[in-house]
Amino acid sequence: MTRTAPQLLRLAALFLLALMILPFALYALVTGLSGLVPDDAPRGRFFTPGAPLLNGAVFVHMMAGGLLSLLVFLQLVPGIRLRWPLVHRLTGRLLIAAALITGAGGLIFIAGRGTIGGPPMNAGFALYGALMILAACEVLRHAHAGRYDRHRRWALRLFVLAIGSWLYRVHYGIWDMLGYEAGMATDFRSSFDLVQNVAFYLPYLIVLELWMRRRPVTVQRAISTQTRR
């Protein structure tokens, strides 16, 4: 199948984004795994002495989140969906499991210990975890029901949420490079930190919703093509 220039450009952009996220995903996987290994090494600020449930939740959350950040890109590659549908389904199930574990682990940690930023960060990150669980469930539900248009829409929402943790860090990196130290604090409770509690996922979801409302025919055409094949 010959690809058009816009299709090749989208694939190139997707590949570039995956490469940019790869270091973060590997870091999350390694950090989560090291936190679960029983030894005397320092565990970092996420470790809670005497709380195995919270520690298991947060470190499994990291590992699943790292895996999720990588798998989500495979689901958006048209060639895999069309030529190897079994691969798409199997990796999709693994992705759904990773998303559910990521969301649930984060919520357990927030409920048991809370975030460093206090109630505002607790609320923002709890909403993030809840939306990830919702999106994962809806992706699976609509796929099983054969509603591929809705399945794709929820898959795109899940994609935005899956890269949200990386975007959170990108925002801080950009803010720091611009020299705007104001609005950041070590306790994550200053003005920029408060905005960041939802800015790493909510605006992107809103933009996605507006895009899908403006281009319903394009989305439906892609789904119809996949269904026929």
Short mmCIF file of the C-alpha atoms (twelve columns), coordinates in Angstrom:
data_MODEL
# 
_entry.id   MODEL 
# 
loop_
_atom_site.group_PDB 
_atom_site.id 
_atom_site.type_symbol 
_atom_site.label_atom_id 
_atom_site.label_alt_id 
_atom_site.label_comp_id 
_atom_site.label_asym_id 
_atom_site.label_seq_id 
_atom_site.Cartn_x 
_atom_site.Cartn_y 
_atom_site.Cartn_z 
_atom_site.pdbx_PDB_model_num 
ATOM 1   C CA . MET A 1   0.000   0.000  0.000  1 
ATOM 2   C CA . THR A 2   1.442   3.314  -1.096 1 
ATOM 3   C CA . ARG A 3   1.325   5.991  1.554  1 
ATOM 4   C CA . THR A 4   0.584   9.610  0.836  1 
ATOM 5   C CA . ALA A 5   2.836   12.446 1.987  1 
ATOM 6   C CA . PRO A 6   0.484   13.441 4.872  1 
ATOM 7   C CA . GLN A 7   0.394   9.811  6.071  1 
ATOM 8   C CA . LEU A 8   4.174   9.559  6.002  1 
ATOM 9   C CA . LEU A 9   4.431   12.853 7.857  1 
ATOM 10  C CA . ARG A 10  2.067   11.636 10.573 1 
ATOM 11  C CA . LEU A 11  4.033   8.404  10.948 1 
ATOM 12  C CA . ALA A 12  7.294   10.340 11.163 1 
ATOM 13  C CA . ALA A 13  5.837   12.659 13.818 1 
ATOM 14  C CA . LEU A 14  4.551   9.662  15.775 1 
ATOM 15  C CA . PHE A 15  7.949   7.968  15.598 1 
ATOM 16  C CA . LEU A 16  9.735   11.140 16.692 1 
ATOM 17  C CA . LEU A 17  7.378   11.583 19.636 1 
ATOM 18  C CA . ALA A 18  7.950   7.964  20.659 1 
ATOM 19  C CA . LEU A 19  11.717  8.510  20.607 1 
ATOM 20  C CA . MET A 20  11.339  11.600 22.766 1 
ATOM 21  C CA . ILE A 21  9.253   9.704  25.321 1 
ATOM 22  C CA . LEU A 22  11.484  6.597  25.326 1 
ATOM 23  C CA . PRO A 23  13.973  7.866  27.991 1 
ATOM 24  C CA . PHE A 24  11.128  8.818  30.329 1 
ATOM 25  C CA . ALA A 25  9.400   5.462  29.820 1 
ATOM 26  C CA . LEU A 26  12.591  3.512  30.498 1 
ATOM 27  C CA . TYR A 27  13.283  5.637  33.579 1 
ATOM 28  C CA . ALA A 28  9.793   4.899  34.912 1 
ATOM 29  C CA . LEU A 29  10.231  1.169  34.286 1 
ATOM 30  C CA . VAL A 30  13.650  1.032  35.971 1 
ATOM 31  C CA . THR A 31  12.579  3.206  38.922 1 
ATOM 32  C CA . GLY A 32  9.466   1.138  39.498 1 
ATOM 33  C CA . LEU A 33  11.373  -2.118 39.310 1 
ATOM 34  C CA . SER A 34  14.124  -0.903 41.649 1 
ATOM 35  C CA . GLY A 35  11.502  0.164  44.172 1 
ATOM 36  C CA . LEU A 36  10.045  -3.330 44.239 1 
ATOM 37  C CA . VAL A 37  13.376  -5.119 44.677 1 
ATOM 38  C CA . PRO A 38  13.973  -5.881 48.377 1 
ATOM 39  C CA . ASP A 39  17.307  -4.348 49.346 1 
ATOM 40  C CA . ASP A 40  18.725  -1.621 51.573 1 
ATOM 41  C CA . ALA A 41  19.247  0.957  48.826 1 
ATOM 42  C CA . PRO A 42  17.513  4.355  49.156 1 
ATOM 43  C CA . ARG A 43  14.063  4.271  47.536 1 
ATOM 44  C CA . GLY A 44  13.449  7.985  47.021 1 
ATOM 45  C CA . ARG A 45  10.632  10.235 48.143 1 
ATOM 46  C CA . PHE A 46  7.891   7.900  46.920 1 
ATOM 47  C CA . PHE A 47  8.890   5.165  49.358 1 
ATOM 48  C CA . THR A 48  6.807   4.977  52.529 1 
ATOM 49  C CA . PRO A 49  8.454   3.047  55.387 1 
ATOM 50  C CA . GLY A 50  6.218   0.367  56.853 1 
ATOM 51  C CA . ALA A 51  3.585   0.651  54.114 1 
ATOM 52  C CA . PRO A 52  4.007   -2.264 51.674 1 
ATOM 53  C CA . LEU A 53  0.629   -1.647 50.015 1 
ATOM 54  C CA . LEU A 54  1.421   1.966  49.198 1 
ATOM 55  C CA . ASN A 55  4.925   1.098  48.047 1 
ATOM 56  C CA . GLY A 56  3.667   -1.699 45.848 1 
ATOM 57  C CA . ALA A 57  0.973   0.556  44.402 1 
ATOM 58  C CA . VAL A 58  3.268   3.454  43.517 1 
ATOM 59  C CA . PHE A 59  6.134   1.396  42.104 1 
ATOM 60  C CA . VAL A 60  3.858   -0.868 40.072 1 
ATOM 61  C CA . HIS A 61  2.155   2.347  38.952 1 
ATOM 62  C CA . MET A 62  5.518   3.580  37.648 1 
ATOM 63  C CA . MET A 63  6.300   0.345  35.820 1 
ATOM 64  C CA . ALA A 64  2.859   0.130  34.238 1 
ATOM 65  C CA . GLY A 65  2.991   3.813  33.307 1 
ATOM 66  C CA . GLY A 66  6.323   3.358  31.558 1 
ATOM 67  C CA . LEU A 67  4.991   0.374  29.622 1 
ATOM 68  C CA . LEU A 68  1.824   2.280  28.767 1 
ATOM 69  C CA . SER A 69  3.830   5.207  27.371 1 
ATOM 70  C CA . LEU A 70  5.492   2.856  24.886 1 
ATOM 71  C CA . LEU A 71  2.606   0.562  23.932 1 
ATOM 72  C CA . VAL A 72  0.195   3.372  23.161 1 
ATOM 73  C CA . PHE A 73  2.206   4.342  20.081 1 
ATOM 74  C CA . LEU A 74  1.878   0.887  18.527 1 
ATOM 75  C CA . GLN A 75  -1.899  1.165  18.645 1 
ATOM 76  C CA . LEU A 76  -1.868  4.301  16.510 1 
ATOM 77  C CA . VAL A 77  0.192   2.869  13.656 1 
ATOM 78  C CA . PRO A 78  -2.308  2.129  10.834 1 
ATOM 79  C CA . GLY A 79  -0.120  -0.565 9.290  1 
ATOM 80  C CA . ILE A 80  -0.285  -2.677 12.444 1 
ATOM 81  C CA . ARG A 81  -4.052  -2.319 12.791 1 
ATOM 82  C CA . LEU A 82  -4.706  -3.208 9.154  1 
ATOM 83  C CA . ARG A 83  -2.060  -5.830 8.397  1 
ATOM 84  C CA . TRP A 84  -1.657  -7.516 11.772 1 
ATOM 85  C CA . PRO A 85  -5.002  -7.130 13.589 1 
ATOM 86  C CA . LEU A 86  -4.095  -9.911 16.043 1 
ATOM 87  C CA . VAL A 87  -1.016  -7.951 17.142 1 
ATOM 88  C CA . HIS A 88  -3.189  -4.868 17.515 1 
ATOM 89  C CA . ARG A 89  -5.663  -6.738 19.712 1 
ATOM 90  C CA . LEU A 90  -3.049  -8.429 21.900 1 
ATOM 91  C CA . THR A 91  -1.007  -5.282 22.487 1 
ATOM 92  C CA . GLY A 92  -4.284  -3.450 23.035 1 
ATOM 93  C CA . ARG A 93  -5.232  -5.789 25.876 1 
ATOM 94  C CA . LEU A 94  -1.793  -5.353 27.414 1 
ATOM 95  C CA . LEU A 95  -2.147  -1.583 27.059 1 
ATOM 96  C CA . ILE A 96  -5.563  -1.630 28.749 1 
ATOM 97  C CA . ALA A 97  -4.150  -3.644 31.638 1 
ATOM 98  C CA . ALA A 98  -1.237  -1.220 31.984 1 
ATOM 99  C CA . ALA A 99  -3.603  1.771  31.952 1 
ATOM 100 C CA . LEU A 100 -5.846  0.248  34.628 1 
ATOM 101 C CA . ILE A 101 -2.861  -0.611 36.840 1 
ATOM 102 C CA . THR A 102 -1.353  2.841  36.334 1 
ATOM 103 C CA . GLY A 103 -4.571  4.616  37.251 1 
ATOM 104 C CA . ALA A 104 -5.430  2.347  40.178 1 
ATOM 105 C CA . GLY A 105 -1.893  2.437  41.600 1 
ATOM 106 C CA . GLY A 106 -1.844  6.216  41.521 1 
ATOM 107 C CA . LEU A 107 -5.249  6.480  43.176 1 
ATOM 108 C CA . ILE A 108 -4.251  4.058  45.945 1 
ATOM 109 C CA . PHE A 109 -1.109  6.078  46.629 1 
ATOM 110 C CA . ILE A 110 -3.034  9.363  46.702 1 
ATOM 111 C CA . ALA A 111 -5.678  7.933  49.018 1 
ATOM 112 C CA . GLY A 112 -3.132  6.395  51.386 1 
ATOM 113 C CA . ARG A 113 -0.450  9.062  51.526 1 
ATOM 114 C CA . GLY A 114 -1.340  12.004 49.328 1 
ATOM 115 C CA . THR A 115 0.890   13.974 46.986 1 
ATOM 116 C CA . ILE A 116 3.606   16.437 47.902 1 
ATOM 117 C CA . GLY A 117 1.447   19.297 46.622 1 
ATOM 118 C CA . GLY A 118 -1.398  18.735 49.050 1 
ATOM 119 C CA . PRO A 119 -5.153  18.816 48.321 1 
ATOM 120 C CA . PRO A 120 -4.947  20.704 44.966 1 
ATOM 121 C CA . MET A 121 -2.436  18.225 43.570 1 
ATOM 122 C CA . ASN A 122 -4.351  15.320 45.096 1 
ATOM 123 C CA . ALA A 123 -7.491  16.426 43.287 1 
ATOM 124 C CA . GLY A 124 -5.785  17.091 39.950 1 
ATOM 125 C CA . PHE A 125 -3.863  13.831 39.910 1 
ATOM 126 C CA . ALA A 126 -6.813  11.786 41.207 1 
ATOM 127 C CA . LEU A 127 -8.930  13.118 38.347 1 
ATOM 128 C CA . TYR A 128 -6.131  12.173 35.965 1 
ATOM 129 C CA . GLY A 129 -6.053  8.609  37.284 1 
ATOM 130 C CA . ALA A 130 -9.843  8.301  37.208 1 
ATOM 131 C CA . LEU A 131 -9.995  9.530  33.607 1 
ATOM 132 C CA . MET A 132 -7.321  7.036  32.591 1 
ATOM 133 C CA . ILE A 133 -9.299  4.162  34.111 1 
ATOM 134 C CA . LEU A 134 -12.475 5.422  32.420 1 
ATOM 135 C CA . ALA A 135 -10.776 5.748  29.025 1 
ATOM 136 C CA . ALA A 136 -9.247  2.270  29.272 1 
ATOM 137 C CA . CYS A 137 -12.610 0.712  30.140 1 
ATOM 138 C CA . GLU A 138 -14.386 2.554  27.333 1 
ATOM 139 C CA . VAL A 139 -11.749 1.556  24.761 1 
ATOM 140 C CA . LEU A 140 -12.248 -2.091 25.643 1 
ATOM 141 C CA . ARG A 141 -16.037 -1.882 25.917 1 
ATOM 142 C CA . HIS A 142 -16.575 -0.292 22.508 1 
ATOM 143 C CA . ALA A 143 -14.067 -2.612 20.822 1 
ATOM 144 C CA . HIS A 144 -15.925 -5.685 22.111 1 
ATOM 145 C CA . ALA A 145 -19.234 -4.200 20.970 1 
ATOM 146 C CA . GLY A 146 -17.889 -3.479 17.484 1 
ATOM 147 C CA . ARG A 147 -18.434 0.270  17.839 1 
ATOM 148 C CA . TYR A 148 -15.120 1.113  16.183 1 
ATOM 149 C CA . ASP A 149 -15.813 4.819  15.790 1 
ATOM 150 C CA . ARG A 150 -16.287 5.237  19.547 1 
ATOM 151 C CA . HIS A 151 -13.440 2.809  20.198 1 
ATOM 152 C CA . ARG A 152 -11.086 5.016  18.185 1 
ATOM 153 C CA . ARG A 153 -12.219 8.190  19.898 1 
ATOM 154 C CA . TRP A 154 -11.620 6.733  23.331 1 
ATOM 155 C CA . ALA A 155 -8.291  5.326  22.140 1 
ATOM 156 C CA . LEU A 156 -7.207  8.840  21.174 1 
ATOM 157 C CA . ARG A 157 -8.275  10.126 24.585 1 
ATOM 158 C CA . LEU A 158 -6.292  7.343  26.221 1 
ATOM 159 C CA . PHE A 159 -3.281  8.275  24.100 1 
ATOM 160 C CA . VAL A 160 -3.378  11.839 25.452 1 
ATOM 161 C CA . LEU A 161 -3.647  10.553 29.004 1 
ATOM 162 C CA . ALA A 162 -0.886  7.977  28.468 1 
ATOM 163 C CA . ILE A 163 1.661   10.636 27.557 1 
ATOM 164 C CA . GLY A 164 0.407   13.025 30.233 1 
ATOM 165 C CA . SER A 165 3.121   12.200 32.776 1 
ATOM 166 C CA . TRP A 166 5.754   12.968 30.163 1 
ATOM 167 C CA . LEU A 167 4.007   16.220 29.219 1 
ATOM 168 C CA . TYR A 168 3.971   17.181 32.900 1 
ATOM 169 C CA . ARG A 169 7.758   17.080 32.952 1 
ATOM 170 C CA . VAL A 170 8.054   18.758 29.557 1 
ATOM 171 C CA . HIS A 171 6.073   21.720 30.859 1 
ATOM 172 C CA . TYR A 172 8.489   22.177 33.739 1 
ATOM 173 C CA . GLY A 173 11.462  21.813 31.419 1 
ATOM 174 C CA . ILE A 174 10.164  24.480 29.046 1 
ATOM 175 C CA . TRP A 175 9.268   26.810 31.911 1 
ATOM 176 C CA . ASP A 176 12.746  26.412 33.349 1 
ATOM 177 C CA . MET A 177 14.470  26.955 29.983 1 
ATOM 178 C CA . LEU A 178 12.516  30.185 29.548 1 
ATOM 179 C CA . GLY A 179 13.965  31.350 32.843 1 
ATOM 180 C CA . TYR A 180 10.643  31.635 34.645 1 
ATOM 181 C CA . GLU A 181 11.575  30.416 38.092 1 
ATOM 182 C CA . ALA A 182 8.672   32.327 39.596 1 
ATOM 183 C CA . GLY A 183 5.642   30.176 40.166 1 
ATOM 184 C CA . MET A 184 7.590   27.045 41.090 1 
ATOM 185 C CA . ALA A 185 8.346   25.772 44.576 1 
ATOM 186 C CA . THR A 186 9.892   22.695 46.127 1 
ATOM 187 C CA . ASP A 187 6.586   21.846 47.797 1 
ATOM 188 C CA . PHE A 188 4.714   22.079 44.451 1 
ATOM 189 C CA . ARG A 189 2.198   24.573 45.856 1 
ATOM 190 C CA . SER A 190 3.056   27.786 43.999 1 
ATOM 191 C CA . SER A 191 1.116   29.376 41.136 1 
ATOM 192 C CA . PHE A 192 2.712   27.461 38.259 1 
ATOM 193 C CA . ASP A 193 2.493   24.230 40.222 1 
ATOM 194 C CA . LEU A 194 -1.222  24.769 40.825 1 
ATOM 195 C CA . VAL A 195 -1.824  25.241 37.102 1 
ATOM 196 C CA . GLN A 196 0.251   22.168 36.365 1 
ATOM 197 C CA . ASN A 197 -2.063  20.003 38.466 1 
ATOM 198 C CA . VAL A 198 -4.404  19.777 35.482 1 
ATOM 199 C CA . ALA A 199 -2.486  21.488 32.657 1 
ATOM 200 C CA . PHE A 200 -0.640  18.341 31.599 1 
ATOM 201 C CA . TYR A 201 -3.797  16.560 30.451 1 
ATOM 202 C CA . LEU A 202 -6.999  18.642 30.619 1 
ATOM 203 C CA . PRO A 203 -6.174  21.258 27.925 1 
ATOM 204 C CA . TYR A 204 -4.946  18.516 25.594 1 
ATOM 205 C CA . LEU A 205 -8.166  16.570 26.073 1 
ATOM 206 C CA . ILE A 206 -10.194 19.687 25.314 1 
ATOM 207 C CA . VAL A 207 -8.214  20.341 22.122 1 
ATOM 208 C CA . LEU A 208 -8.713  16.704 21.102 1 
ATOM 209 C CA . GLU A 209 -12.466 16.944 21.676 1 
ATOM 210 C CA . LEU A 210 -12.678 20.073 19.534 1 
ATOM 211 C CA . TRP A 211 -10.633 18.395 16.801 1 
ATOM 212 C CA . MET A 212 -12.852 15.303 16.790 1 
ATOM 213 C CA . ARG A 213 -15.985 17.424 16.610 1 
ATOM 214 C CA . ARG A 214 -14.638 19.287 13.592 1 
ATOM 215 C CA . ARG A 215 -13.425 16.188 11.736 1 
ATOM 216 C CA . PRO A 216 -15.944 13.398 12.365 1 
ATOM 217 C CA . VAL A 217 -15.916 12.267 8.718  1 
ATOM 218 C CA . THR A 218 -12.145 11.771 8.685  1 
ATOM 219 C CA . VAL A 219 -12.255 9.646  11.830 1 
ATOM 220 C CA . GLN A 220 -15.175 7.593  10.545 1 
ATOM 221 C CA . ARG A 221 -13.464 6.970  7.190  1 
ATOM 222 C CA . ALA A 222 -10.404 5.532  8.945  1 
ATOM 223 C CA . ILE A 223 -12.581 3.248  11.046 1 
ATOM 224 C CA . SER A 224 -14.630 2.109  8.072  1 
ATOM 225 C CA . THR A 225 -11.495 1.188  6.160  1 
ATOM 226 C CA . GLN A 226 -10.167 -0.818 9.099  1 
ATOM 227 C CA . THR A 227 -13.506 -2.606 9.564  1 
ATOM 228 C CA . ARG A 228 -13.783 -3.656 5.909  1 
ATOM 229 C CA . ARG A 229 -10.297 -5.155 5.979  1 
# 
